[in-house]
Amino acid sequence: MVDNTIGDGTQKQTVPQQTQQHFSASSPIEPLECVNPKKPRYNSSDKWKQAPMADSTQTRVAAGSSSDTYSSPPHSPTIIKPEGDQFQHQLRKGKYVSPVWKPNEMLWLARAWRIQYLGGVGVQVQPSRGKTRADKDKEVAEFLNKHGINRDAKTAGTKWDNMLGEFRKVYEWERGEKERVGKSYFRLSPYERKLHRLPASFDEEVFEELAQFMVPRDGRIVGSRALPMPPPVMTTSLLGFDTALDGGLLGLHSPSSSKELRRIGKIRMTWEESVTLWAEEGEHHRGRVKLQCSSFLNADDLIFFDDAMIGSTMEAFEDTPLKGFSVDTFVNGQQVKVFGRRKSAQHPFVEPSIRSMPPMEFQDPTDFYMACLRVPPTTLPSLFELSWHLQEPPPEGYRFPLRRDVYRDLPPGKEAMFTASSDLLDCRAMVYDMLGPMIRTNTSLSAASATGRDSFIGLWDDCINRVVSKFCSVEMVIIRKPSSPSTDQPLQDRWPNVTGFVKNFCLWRGEETDRSREGQLDPSSTIVEKLLWSYMDLPYILGYYAVGYMVTFCALSRSEDRVIMTDLYSVDLSFPSERLKALVPCYRIAGLLPLLADRCLNSVLDMQFPFSDFERINLGNGDIIEMTPNTVTRSFSSKKKWAMVKEIYDMLDQRIPHAEFIYRASEIDSTLVFKPRGCKFKPLNYDQLVEALKYVTKALVALHDLSFMHRDLSWDKVLRRCDGENEWFVTGFDEAVGAPQIYPHPVASTEARGTHAPEMVRGLHGVKVDVWGVGHLVKTCGLTNLPKMLRELQSRCLDQSPDQRPTAADCYHHLLSASSTATY
């Protein structure tokens, strides 16, 4: 037998001589006598040691039973394989090496050694001083194998030593260099890690696991006074004040407890970074935040809101061993809304104890007051009264009640929409959802530093558009368009920067720019030039134009044959007090928009045809139609579909009267621009019906002469021109094909059978399917008591046999005679 002593001489391993001879003859591994002893690994006791336990007063065992220097596991010339032969070494450059450790495997390795140091829940571990390093490595390997990680004791021990060295470097960086450089190790780029001689990679979760039980040798324990707290986290309050939270978290603690503190997790402060939580030894689920420097930014106290939106003051213990830690406990991963608050020295106010109040007293009345303010006025004010109406604040009984300290911290102008609550009422939802974004300052934004219009969009939306949509009693859809103007189309066909639709009418619009430029149209001019008055006798529509911080509310109305603009109210959004003043006109405008939309709908019943000069329709499947005063732009999600539709219109090539045609096409954007612009209206009387059908049948005569058929006639595809010519025309030639067709139409097979001719489902069909569509138009026109000639036309067109139906020319001549003699 050959004796081999490894490490400190405390262990010996005997290997049969025949095994040695076998390896010298058939294996590239050298005989055992020639194997160099393994270099001493990094001694984890030189710099690091486990966190002191309750039995820290025990004396160290004599060196004769176990050396202070951990010995390496014995070398073996054989390749170790666990049961099942699942673990295999890899041959790399002529040497057998173990596979690369994955982050989750390193995490389990760290947990295994934590059990060796501290023990675990339900885990019985022998005292560390009674075991050699080889025994520890063996138990760690068994722990890993139980959790599906097949590593032998030697490989696990080597990885542990290497991982400790990397952990030491990362920990020293996080402890000192992080404050100087201003970056955590885990946020450094690979180049920066190499520059600072840091490990190329180290998993953050593994680091957090090791930090729970590995500490420096200088005796400082991870806790309230040992490990330095993370740098203060700057938490911007909702009202613009700043606070600082220095994070550490503690578990439930009795004043007489002597347990040490350790970090167990993090919580997240809304709008800011995470704050570390600290807890006592043995606590795993809850902890406390340590509050430091809460007033160095003039914040006298901190308020946080729980899941039920109940405000509570963050209090800290003063005299107990938990001095400086919050009274409240938090859960790891919890999100907490926190803001700072200053108390006025001139008007001291003693806040009642929140914990002594019944929870029902903290009901948020925001929804109630919003419902009261969303009630529109009974009548529309005249254009002369409009400026005064926009500046009139709501009745005092409808103003949002706020807690006295929150109300006191608001800038001047708050009394128009808010009031200090004498009861225990606080509109917290209003504060967070609307008021907070409005008055939160952006110190980096100025007219000089702004890079363009996009820099101010957030400010304009928070202070103007979101407020108007919130106060509107009906659904309001706001659409933004990019600021880059298109030079190949007239100004009137370019969308405004902001459009607001109420009941599908564009009654709110805005023009914006970051600053005035020479040679560029001013927003006050473009908001008028882009408007085509299509609202009949409507007294006005509303909007605004903005130049940087300056915003002017205006009314647009028609005077004879031109559009005039009337300025109503101006605000300077660079000051928080002015932003608060913008609430009143936005609230008043939101109440007028539903009344204007109802006036437009009533005009339709009075046989007038108001329509929206700008309109947007989502057809589904990514296809969108956008209408301007003179054009219709259709966007396609598929290049193939775009090419197919364009080919159909190119074949027709404007040879069909009373039909739309392609005005411009863009393959890059997959868009087709059509003319003329039409509106969807069904005829309101017999004369309009006959007039519409004459235009349709005349278009079908020309289409059938080209051996084409439309195949999809309906009132959605028959529109009335918007330019005052009172012409009806046919649109939607997507399904148009040559006639006849021998195969069934797939759309007719899947949709309702009553909207298409019956032969389209069977297979062979020709131009008579469009004649069936004419009869369907008469049937679905919505008019009753039609003349006899129209009823006869409907009956003949809807005949089940295509051969019995008249031609499109017959229908046209029939309508010519019907327009002169109408018999009921």
C-alpha positions in Angstrom: 0.0 0.0 0.0 1.1 3.5 -0.8 0.5 6.3 1.8 -0.2 9.8 0.5 -0.5 12.7 2.9 -2.5 15.7 1.7 -2.9 19.2 3.2 -1.9 19.5 6.8 -1.3 15.8 7.4 -4.5 15.1 9.3 -5.8 12.7 6.6 -4.3 9.8 4.7 -5.5 7.9 1.8 -4.4 4.4 0.7 -4.5 3.4 -2.9 -3.9 -0.2 -4.1 -0.7 -0.6 -6.0 -2.4 -2.3 -9.0 -4.6 0.8 -9.4 -1.6 2.9 -9.5 0.0 0.7 -12.2 -3.2 0.7 -14.2 -3.3 4.5 -14.4 0.4 4.7 -15.4 -0.2 2.4 -18.3 -3.6 3.4 -19.7 -4.4 6.9 -18.5 -2.9 10.3 -19.3 -2.9 11.1 -15.6 0.5 10.7 -13.9 1.1 8.1 -11.2 0.2 9.1 -7.7 3.9 9.6 -6.7 4.4 12.2 -9.4 1.3 14.2 -8.7 2.2 17.6 -7.3 0.3 18.4 -4.1 -2.5 20.8 -4.6 -1.7 24.4 -3.9 -3.1 25.7 -0.6 -6.4 27.3 -1.4 -7.6 30.7 -0.2 -8.0 30.4 3.5 -11.4 31.6 4.4 -10.4 32.3 8.0 -7.8 34.9 7.1 -10.3 37.6 6.2 -13.9 36.2 6.5 -15.7 34.4 9.2 -19.3 33.4 9.9 -21.7 35.6 11.8 -21.4 35.0 15.5 -23.9 32.6 16.9 -25.5 32.2 20.3 -22.7 29.8 21.2 -19.9 32.2 20.2 -18.4 32.0 23.8 -17.4 28.4 23.3 -13.6 27.8 23.2 -11.9 26.6 20.1 -11.1 22.9 19.9 -7.4 22.0 20.3 -5.4 21.8 17.1 -4.8 18.1 17.6 -8.5 17.2 16.8 -9.0 19.6 13.9 -6.7 22.2 12.4 -7.7 25.8 12.1 -6.6 25.7 8.5 -9.2 23.9 6.5 -7.8 21.0 4.8 -8.6 20.2 1.2 -10.4 17.0 0.2 -8.0 14.2 -0.6 -6.8 14.0 -4.2 -7.8 10.9 -6.2 -6.5 9.9 -9.6 -9.9 8.5 -10.4 -12.8 10.4 -11.9 -15.7 10.6 -9.4 -19.2 10.0 -10.7 -22.3 10.1 -8.6 -25.0 7.4 -8.7 -26.8 7.2 -12.0 -23.7 8.3 -13.8 -25.3 11.7 -14.4 -22.2 13.8 -13.7 -19.4 13.6 -16.2 -16.1 15.5 -16.5 -15.3 17.3 -19.7 -12.0 16.9 -21.5 -10.5 20.4 -22.2 -6.9 20.8 -23.5 -6.0 17.3 -22.5 -7.3 17.7 -18.9 -10.5 16.6 -17.2 -12.4 19.6 -15.9 -15.8 19.9 -14.3 -18.7 21.7 -16.2 -19.1 25.5 -15.7 -21.1 26.4 -12.6 -24.5 28.0 -13.3 -25.8 30.9 -11.2 -28.5 28.7 -9.6 -25.9 26.1 -8.8 -23.7 28.7 -7.1 -26.8 29.9 -5.2 -27.4 26.4 -3.8 -23.7 26.1 -2.9 -24.0 29.4 -0.9 -27.0 28.0 0.9 -25.2 24.8 1.7 -22.4 26.7 3.4 -24.9 28.9 5.2 -26.3 25.8 6.7 -22.7 24.8 7.7 -22.3 28.1 9.4 -25.7 29.0 10.8 -27.9 26.0 10.4 -31.3 26.1 8.7 -35.0 25.6 9.4 -35.4 21.9 10.2 -31.7 21.1 9.5 -29.5 19.6 12.2 -25.8 20.4 11.6 -22.9 19.3 13.8 -20.8 22.1 15.3 -18.3 23.4 12.7 -15.3 23.1 15.1 -15.8 19.3 15.3 -15.4 18.7 11.6 -12.6 18.9 9.2 -12.8 20.8 5.9 -13.2 17.5 4.1 -16.2 16.6 6.2 -17.8 19.9 5.4 -17.1 19.6 1.7 -18.7 16.1 1.8 -21.8 17.4 3.5 -22.0 20.3 1.1 -21.8 17.9 -1.9 -24.5 15.7 -0.4 -26.7 18.8 0.0 -26.1 19.7 -3.6 -27.0 16.2 -4.8 -30.2 16.3 -2.9 -31.2 19.4 -4.8 -30.3 18.0 -8.3 -26.8 19.5 -8.6 -24.3 16.7 -9.2 -21.0 17.9 -8.0 -18.4 16.0 -6.0 -16.8 17.2 -2.8 -13.6 18.3 -4.4 -15.2 20.3 -7.1 -17.6 22.0 -4.7 -14.8 22.8 -2.3 -12.7 24.4 -5.0 -15.6 26.4 -6.3 -16.4 27.6 -2.7 -12.8 28.9 -2.2 -12.8 30.7 -5.5 -16.3 32.2 -4.9 -15.2 33.5 -1.5 -12.3 35.4 -3.1 -14.6 37.0 -5.7 -17.2 37.8 -3.0 -14.5 39.6 -1.0 -13.7 41.9 -3.9 -17.3 42.6 -4.7 -18.1 43.3 -1.1 -15.2 45.7 -0.6 -16.4 47.5 -3.8 -20.0 47.8 -2.5 -18.7 48.9 0.9 -16.3 51.6 -0.2 -15.6 52.2 -3.9 -19.3 52.3 -4.8 -19.8 55.7 -3.1 -16.7 57.1 -4.8 -17.5 55.9 -8.3 -21.3 56.2 -7.9 -22.1 52.8 -9.4 -22.9 49.4 -7.9 -20.7 46.5 -9.1 -23.8 45.0 -10.6 -24.3 48.1 -12.8 -20.7 48.2 -14.1 -20.0 47.3 -17.7 -17.6 44.4 -18.4 -14.9 47.0 -19.3 -15.3 48.9 -16.1 -15.1 45.6 -14.1 -11.8 44.8 -15.8 -10.5 48.3 -15.3 -11.1 48.1 -11.5 -9.8 44.5 -11.3 -13.1 43.1 -10.2 -14.5 39.7 -11.1 -15.8 39.5 -14.6 -19.2 38.2 -13.4 -20.8 37.6 -10.0 -24.5 36.9 -9.6 -26.3 39.5 -7.5 -28.6 36.9 -5.9 -25.6 34.9 -4.9 -24.0 38.0 -3.4 -27.1 38.7 -1.4 -27.1 35.2 -0.1 -23.5 35.3 1.0 -23.9 38.7 2.6 -26.4 37.2 5.0 -23.7 35.2 6.9 -20.3 36.1 5.6 -18.7 39.2 7.4 -15.3 40.8 7.6 -12.8 39.5 10.1 -12.6 42.9 11.9 -15.5 41.8 14.1 -18.2 44.1 12.8 -21.5 42.3 12.4 -24.1 42.8 9.7 -26.5 44.9 11.6 -27.4 48.4 12.9 -23.8 49.4 13.8 -21.6 46.9 12.0 -22.1 47.0 8.3 -22.4 50.6 6.9 -25.9 51.3 5.7 -26.5 51.9 2.0 -26.3 55.5 0.8 -29.5 57.6 1.4 -32.1 57.0 -1.2 -33.6 60.2 -2.5 -37.4 59.8 -2.7 -39.1 62.6 -4.5 -42.4 63.4 -2.7 -45.6 63.9 -4.5 -45.7 67.5 -3.7 -42.2 68.3 -4.7 -40.4 67.9 -1.4 -37.5 65.5 -0.9 -36.8 63.0 1.8 -33.9 60.6 2.4 -34.4 57.0 3.6 -31.4 55.0 4.7 -32.4 51.5 4.3 -32.1 48.8 6.8 -34.8 46.4 8.0 -35.4 44.7 11.2 -37.7 42.0 12.2 -40.0 42.0 15.3 -37.9 42.8 18.2 -38.4 43.0 21.9 -36.5 45.7 23.8 -34.7 43.1 25.9 -33.6 41.0 22.9 -29.8 40.7 22.3 -30.1 39.1 18.8 -28.0 40.5 16.0 -29.4 42.2 12.9 -29.0 41.1 9.4 -30.4 42.1 6.0 -33.3 39.9 4.7 -34.7 41.7 1.6 -35.8 45.0 0.0 -38.9 47.1 -0.4 -39.5 49.5 -3.2 -40.4 53.1 -2.7 -42.7 54.4 -5.5 -40.8 56.5 -8.1 -37.4 55.6 -6.6 -34.9 52.9 -6.0 -35.2 50.0 -3.6 -34.5 50.4 0.1 -32.8 47.6 2.0 -34.7 45.8 4.8 -33.0 44.4 7.9 -34.2 41.8 10.3 -33.2 39.9 13.4 -31.5 36.6 13.3 -34.2 34.0 12.7 -36.7 36.4 11.1 -37.2 35.7 7.4 -40.5 37.4 6.3 -40.8 40.8 7.8 -38.5 43.7 8.8 -38.2 47.4 9.4 -36.8 50.4 7.6 -34.2 52.4 9.4 -34.9 56.1 9.1 -31.9 58.5 9.0 -31.6 62.1 8.0 -35.3 62.4 7.4 -35.1 66.2 7.9 -31.9 67.2 6.2 -34.0 68.2 3.2 -36.5 70.0 5.5 -38.9 67.1 5.6 -40.2 67.0 9.2 -41.8 63.5 8.9 -42.5 60.8 6.3 -45.9 59.5 5.3 -46.5 56.1 3.7 -49.7 54.6 2.2 -50.6 51.0 2.5 -52.5 48.9 0.1 -55.8 50.3 1.4 -54.4 53.9 0.7 -54.5 54.7 4.4 -51.9 57.3 5.3 -49.6 56.6 8.3 -46.7 58.5 9.7 -43.4 56.6 9.6 -42.4 56.6 13.3 -39.1 55.3 14.7 -38.2 53.8 18.1 -36.3 56.4 20.2 -35.0 54.7 23.4 -35.1 50.9 22.8 -32.4 48.8 21.2 -34.4 49.4 18.0 -33.6 53.1 18.1 -33.8 54.7 14.6 -35.9 51.8 13.1 -39.5 52.2 12.0 -42.3 51.0 14.2 -44.1 49.5 11.1 -43.0 46.3 9.6 -42.8 45.6 5.8 -42.7 42.5 3.6 -39.8 41.8 1.2 -40.7 43.1 -2.3 -43.5 45.3 -1.1 -44.1 48.6 -2.9 -44.6 51.6 -0.6 -45.8 55.1 -1.6 -43.8 57.6 0.5 -43.6 61.4 0.5 -42.2 64.0 2.8 -44.0 66.7 4.6 -43.0 70.0 6.2 -44.8 71.6 9.1 -45.3 75.3 9.1 -43.6 77.1 12.0 -46.0 80.1 11.8 -49.2 77.9 12.1 -48.4 74.9 14.2 -50.9 72.1 13.7 -51.0 69.0 15.8 -51.9 66.1 13.6 -54.3 63.7 15.2 -52.9 60.2 15.8 -53.7 58.2 12.7 -53.7 54.9 14.6 -56.4 56.1 17.0 -58.9 56.9 14.2 -61.4 54.4 12.9 -60.6 53.2 9.4 -64.0 54.3 8.0 -62.9 57.9 8.6 -60.3 57.6 5.9 -62.6 56.9 3.0 -61.3 58.7 -0.1 -64.1 61.0 -1.4 -62.4 61.6 -4.8 -65.0 59.7 -6.8 -67.9 61.5 -5.2 -66.5 65.0 -6.0 -65.4 63.9 -9.5 -69.0 62.7 -10.2 -70.4 66.1 -9.0 -68.0 68.1 -11.1 -68.6 66.0 -14.2 -72.2 67.1 -14.5 -72.3 69.4 -17.6 -74.0 72.8 -17.4 -77.6 73.1 -18.6 -76.9 75.4 -21.5 -73.9 76.4 -23.7 -72.5 79.8 -22.9 -72.3 82.2 -25.8 -68.9 83.1 -27.3 -69.0 86.4 -25.5 -69.6 84.7 -22.1 -67.1 81.9 -22.7 -64.0 83.6 -21.3 -65.8 84.4 -18.1 -67.3 80.9 -17.9 -63.8 79.3 -18.2 -62.5 81.2 -15.2 -65.4 80.5 -12.8 -64.3 78.1 -10.1 -66.7 75.3 -9.0 -69.0 75.9 -6.0 -67.2 75.7 -2.7 -69.2 72.6 -1.7 -67.8 70.7 -4.7 -64.1 71.5 -4.2 -61.8 68.6 -3.3 -61.2 68.4 0.5 -57.5 67.8 1.5 -55.8 67.3 4.8 -54.8 70.6 6.3 -51.1 69.9 6.1 -51.3 68.8 2.5 -53.5 71.8 1.6 -51.0 74.1 3.4 -48.1 72.9 1.3 -49.8 73.5 -2.0 -48.7 76.6 -4.0 -51.0 79.7 -4.3 -54.1 79.3 -6.3 -55.2 76.1 -4.6 -58.4 77.6 -3.2 -60.1 77.5 -6.6 -60.3 73.7 -6.7 -59.4 72.5 -3.2 -60.3 73.2 0.4 -58.8 72.3 3.8 -60.9 69.6 5.3 -62.4 70.2 8.7 -63.3 66.5 8.8 -61.2 63.5 8.3 -61.5 63.6 4.5 -58.6 63.5 2.1 -58.9 63.1 -1.7 -55.7 61.1 -2.0 -56.5 59.6 -5.4 -56.9 63.2 -6.8 -53.6 64.1 -5.3 -51.7 61.2 -6.7 -53.4 60.8 -10.1 -53.8 64.4 -11.2 -52.3 67.0 -8.8 -49.0 65.3 -8.2 -47.9 65.1 -11.9 -49.1 68.6 -12.5 -47.0 70.4 -9.9 -44.0 68.1 -9.8 -41.2 70.4 -11.1 -38.8 69.4 -13.9 -35.7 71.5 -13.2 -33.9 70.3 -16.3 -36.6 71.5 -18.7 -36.3 75.1 -20.0 -36.7 76.9 -23.2 -32.9 76.8 -23.8 -32.4 73.2 -22.8 -35.4 71.8 -24.7 -34.4 69.8 -27.7 -37.8 70.2 -29.4 -41.5 69.9 -29.0 -41.2 66.4 -27.6 -39.5 67.8 -24.5 -42.7 69.6 -23.4 -45.3 66.9 -24.4 -45.3 65.4 -20.8 -45.9 68.8 -19.3 -48.7 69.7 -21.7 -50.4 66.4 -21.3 -50.2 66.4 -17.5 -51.5 69.9 -17.1 -54.0 70.2 -19.9 -55.1 67.1 -21.9 -55.2 64.5 -19.1 -57.2 66.9 -16.9 -59.7 67.6 -19.6 -60.3 63.9 -20.3 -60.6 63.2 -16.6 -63.3 65.8 -16.0 -65.2 64.9 -19.2 -68.5 63.1 -18.4 -68.3 60.9 -21.5 -65.5 58.9 -23.1 -62.9 61.2 -24.7 -60.2 59.8 -27.0 -57.1 61.9 -27.4 -54.7 61.3 -30.3 -51.3 62.7 -30.7 -49.5 63.1 -34.0 -45.7 63.7 -34.6 -44.5 67.2 -35.1 -42.7 66.7 -38.4 -44.9 68.2 -41.1 -45.4 66.6 -44.4 -44.5 68.9 -47.3 -46.3 67.0 -50.0 -49.8 67.8 -48.8 -51.7 71.1 -48.0 -51.7 72.4 -44.5 -55.5 71.7 -44.1 -54.9 68.0 -44.6 -52.3 67.7 -41.8 -53.5 66.5 -38.5 -53.3 68.9 -35.5 -50.7 68.0 -32.9 -53.5 67.0 -30.5 -57.1 65.9 -31.3 -59.8 65.0 -28.8 -62.8 63.1 -30.0 -66.1 63.1 -28.1 -68.8 60.9 -29.6 -66.7 60.7 -32.8 -66.6 64.5 -33.2 -63.2 66.3 -33.1 -64.3 69.1 -30.7 -60.9 69.5 -28.9 -57.6 70.2 -30.6 -54.2 71.7 -29.9 -51.2 73.1 -31.7 -47.8 73.0 -30.0 -44.2 74.1 -30.4 -41.2 74.4 -28.1 -40.4 78.0 -29.3 -41.2 80.4 -32.1 -38.9 80.2 -35.1 -38.4 82.5 -38.0 -40.0 81.3 -41.2 -42.2 78.8 -39.3 -46.0 79.3 -38.8 -47.1 80.2 -35.3 -49.4 77.6 -33.6 -52.1 80.3 -33.3 -52.2 80.4 -37.1 -51.9 76.6 -37.8 -54.8 75.7 -35.5 -57.0 77.9 -37.7 -55.5 76.8 -41.1 -56.0 73.1 -40.3 -59.7 73.5 -39.5 -62.4 72.9 -42.1 -65.7 74.0 -40.6 -68.0 71.0 -40.9 -70.1 71.5 -37.8 -73.0 73.4 -39.3 -74.6 75.8 -36.8 -72.4 74.8 -33.9 -71.4 78.0 -32.1 -67.8 77.0 -31.5 -65.3 74.3 -30.8 -62.5 74.5 -28.2 -58.7 74.1 -28.2 -55.4 75.6 -27.2 -52.1 76.6 -28.7 -48.8 76.3 -26.8 -45.4 77.9 -27.2 -43.1 76.3 -24.6 -44.5 77.0 -21.2 -47.1 79.5 -22.4 -50.5 77.9 -23.1 -53.5 79.8 -24.4 -57.1 78.4 -24.4 -59.1 79.5 -27.4 -62.5 79.0 -29.2 -62.8 78.4 -32.9 -66.0 79.6 -34.7 -67.3 80.4 -38.1 -68.0 83.9 -39.3 -69.5 83.9 -42.7 -67.1 81.9 -44.9 -64.0 81.9 -42.7 -62.9 80.5 -39.3 -62.0 82.9 -36.5 -60.1 82.3 -33.3 -60.9 83.9 -29.9 -58.4 83.8 -27.1 -60.0 82.9 -23.8 -57.4 82.4 -21.1 -53.6 82.0 -20.8 -51.4 80.3 -18.3 -47.6 80.1 -17.8 -46.8 76.4 -16.9 -43.3 77.3 -15.7 -44.8 78.1 -12.2 -46.6 75.6 -10.0 -49.2 78.2 -9.0 -50.1 78.8 -12.7 -50.4 75.0 -13.2 -53.0 74.9 -10.5 -54.8 77.8 -12.1 -55.1 75.7 -15.3 -57.4 73.2 -13.4 -60.4 75.5 -13.6 -60.5 76.2 -17.3 -59.8 72.5 -18.0 -62.7 71.5 -15.8 -65.0 74.0 -17.5 -63.9 72.9 -21.0 -64.6 69.2 -20.1 -68.1 70.1 -19.2 -68.8 71.9 -22.5 -67.6 69.2 -24.8 -70.5 66.7 -24.2 -73.0 69.6 -24.9 -71.3 70.4 -28.2 -71.3 66.7 -29.2 -75.1 66.5 -28.4 -75.7 69.6 -30.5 -74.0 67.9 -33.5 -76.1 64.7 -33.1 -79.3 66.7 -32.9 -78.3 68.5 -36.2 -78.4 65.2 -38.0 -82.0 64.7 -36.9 -82.8 68.1 -38.3 -81.7 67.0 -41.8 -78.3 68.7 -41.5 -75.1 66.9 -42.0 -72.4 67.9 -39.5 -69.3 65.7 -39.5 -65.8 65.6 -38.0 -63.2 67.1 -40.3 -60.6 64.7 -38.7 -61.6 61.1 -38.0 -59.8 57.8 -37.2 -61.3 54.4 -37.6 -59.7 51.1 -36.5 -60.7 48.3 -38.9 -59.0 45.6 -36.9 -56.1 43.4 -37.9 -53.8 46.4 -37.9 -55.7 48.3 -40.7 -56.5 51.9 -39.9 -58.4 54.6 -41.7 -57.6 58.3 -41.0 -59.7 61.0 -42.6 -58.7 64.7 -43.1 -60.9 67.4 -44.6 -60.1 66.4 -48.2 -58.5 62.9 -48.2 -58.8 59.4 -46.7 -55.6 57.6 -45.7 -55.7 53.8 -45.2 -52.8 52.1 -43.5 -52.3 48.3 -44.1 -50.5 45.9 -41.8 -49.5 43.6 -44.6 -47.5 44.6 -47.7 -49.2 41.8 -49.6 -52.7 43.2 -48.9 -51.5 46.8 -49.8 -50.2 45.6 -53.2 -53.4 43.7 -53.9 -55.7 46.6 -53.2 -53.4 49.0 -55.1 -53.5 46.7 -58.2 -57.3 46.7 -58.2 -57.6 50.5 -58.2 -54.8 50.7 -60.8 -56.9 48.5 -63.1 -60.0 50.7 -62.7 -57.7 53.8 -63.2 -60.4 56.4 -62.5 -62.7 55.0 -65.3 -65.6 54.5 -62.8 -67.7 57.7 -62.2 -68.9 58.5 -58.7 -66.2 56.3 -57.1 -63.1 56.9 -55.0 -59.6 56.8 -56.6 -56.0 56.6 -55.4 -54.5 60.1 -54.9 -51.2 59.0 -53.5 -49.5 55.7 -52.5 -46.5 55.0 -50.2 -45.0 51.5 -50.3 -42.6 52.4 -47.4 -45.5 53.3 -45.0 -47.9 50.8 -46.6 -50.5 53.5 -47.0 -53.0 54.5 -49.8 -54.5 58.0 -49.9 -57.9 58.3 -51.5 -60.1 61.1 -52.8 -62.7 62.3 -52.4 -63.5 62.5 -48.7 -66.9 61.1 -47.8 -69.2 60.9 -44.8 -71.4 58.0 -43.7 -75.0 59.1 -43.9 -78.1 57.1 -44.7 -80.8 59.0 -46.7 -83.3 60.9 -44.6 -86.1 60.9 -47.1 -87.3 59.4 -50.4 -85.6 62.0 -52.6 -82.2 61.4 -51.0 -82.6 57.7 -51.4 -83.4 57.9 -55.1 -80.5 60.3 -55.6 -78.1 58.0 -53.9 -79.2 54.9 -55.8 -78.9 56.8 -59.2 -75.2 57.6 -58.4 -74.6 53.9 -57.4 -76.2 52.3 -60.4 -74.4 54.7 -62.7 -71.1 53.7 -61.2 -72.1 50.0 -61.5 -72.9 50.4 -65.2 -69.3 51.6 -65.9 -67.9 48.9 -63.6 -69.8 46.1 -65.3 -68.8 47.3 -68.8 -65.2 46.6 -67.7 -66.3 43.1 -66.7 -65.7 43.9 -63.0 -68.0 43.5 -60.0 -67.9 45.2 -56.6 -69.3 42.2 -54.6 -69.7 44.2 -51.3 -72.3 46.9 -51.6 -73.6 48.4 -48.4 -74.3 51.8 -46.8 -70.8 51.6 -45.3 -69.4 51.6 -48.8 -71.8 54.3 -50.2 -70.8 57.7 -48.9 -71.8 61.3 -49.4 -69.1 63.9 -50.4 -68.1 66.4 -47.8 -67.2 69.3 -50.1 -70.8 70.5 -50.6 -71.4 68.9 -54.0 -74.1 66.6 -52.6 -72.7 63.7 -54.6 -72.9 60.1 -53.5 -70.1 57.7 -54.5 -69.0 54.1 -54.1 -65.9 53.1 -52.0 -64.3 49.9 -50.8 -63.3 48.0 -54.0 -61.1 45.6 -52.0 -63.2 42.6 -53.0 -63.7 43.7 -56.7 -62.7 41.0 -59.2 -63.3 40.2 -62.8 -66.6 38.6 -63.8 -67.6 35.8 -63.7 -66.1 33.9 -60.8 -66.5 30.1 -60.4 -65.4 29.7 -56.8 -67.4 30.7 -53.7 -66.6 34.0 -52.1 -64.9 33.3 -48.7 -66.3 36.4 -47.0 -69.8 35.5 -48.0 -69.3 32.1 -46.5 -68.2 33.3 -43.1 -70.3 36.4 -42.6 -74.1 36.7 -42.3 -75.7 35.1 -45.3 -78.2 38.0 -45.8 -75.5 40.6 -46.7 -74.4 38.9 -49.9 -76.1 37.4 -52.9 -76.9 33.7 -52.4 -75.0 32.5 -55.4 -71.7 33.8 -54.0 -71.9 31.1 -51.4 -72.6 28.3 -53.9 -69.8 29.1 -56.4 -70.4 30.5 -59.9 -71.5 34.2 -59.7 -71.3 37.3 -62.0 -72.2 40.9 -62.1 -75.7 40.3 -61.0 -74.4 40.1 -57.4 -74.1 43.9 -57.5 -77.7 44.2 -58.6 -78.7 42.1 -55.6 -76.6 44.7 -53.6 -78.8 47.5 -54.9 -81.9 45.8 -53.6 -80.1 45.3 -50.3 -79.5 49.1 -50.1 -83.2 49.8 -50.6 -84.1 47.2 -48.0 -81.6 48.6 -45.3 -82.1 52.3 -46.0 -84.1 52.7 -42.8 -87.1 54.5 -44.4 -90.7 53.2 -44.2 -93.6 53.6 -46.5 -91.5 53.6 -49.7 -93.1 54.4 -53.0 -94.4 51.5 -55.1 -91.7 51.8 -57.8 -89.0 51.4 -55.2 -90.7 48.4 -53.6 -90.9 46.8 -57.0 -87.2 47.5 -57.7 -86.3 46.0 -54.4 -88.3 42.8 -55.1 -86.8 42.3 -58.6 -83.2 43.0 -57.4 -83.4 40.5 -54.5 -84.7 37.7 -56.7 -83.1 34.4 -55.8 -82.3 33.6 -59.5 -79.7 35.9 -61.0 -81.3 35.5 -64.4 -84.5 37.1 -63.2 -82.8 40.2 -61.9 -82.5 43.4 -63.9 -79.2 44.8 -65.1 -77.5 47.8 -63.5 -78.6 49.9 -66.6 -82.2 48.8 -66.1 -82.1 49.9 -62.4 -80.7 53.2 -63.4 -83.5 53.9 -65.9 -86.0 52.7 -63.4 -84.7 55.2 -60.9 -84.8 58.0 -63.4 -88.5 57.4 -63.9 -89.1 56.9 -60.1 -87.7 60.4 -59.4 -90.3 62.0 -61.6 -93.3 60.0 -60.6 -93.6 58.7 -57.0 -96.7 56.7 -56.2 -97.3 55.6 -52.6 
